[in-house]
Amino acid sequence: KHRRRSMKWLQSGRRRDICVLLYGTNGRPAQKLKTALERHHDERIDPQQFYGALEALERLGHVESRTDGLSDVYELTEAGAEHVQTYAAWLDEQVDRDDAS
């Protein structure tokens, strides 16, 4: 049950994509993160929705922020990185299963 509750962050595609974009980095400024997300989806993202997703991730303990000069920089926590790894493993299982059938 704990695992299911902890994976709720994945139910939001935007939150999941933000974490994936942060994975393996030392953090990214919010504006560069937003731009990368917009490029990936090929659409403009409402700033309120974007920052709402970041705030939710921070509140859940998957992301932390720091100020670097004039920018807010967001970085995955250890828990956030573990969730991305779990999600990636699940995707691999699904793709492998589909290839086998």
Beta strands, then each sheet from edge to edge (+ up, - down):
strand 1: 28-29
strand 2: 63-68
strand 3: 71-76
sheet 1: 1+ 3- 2+
end
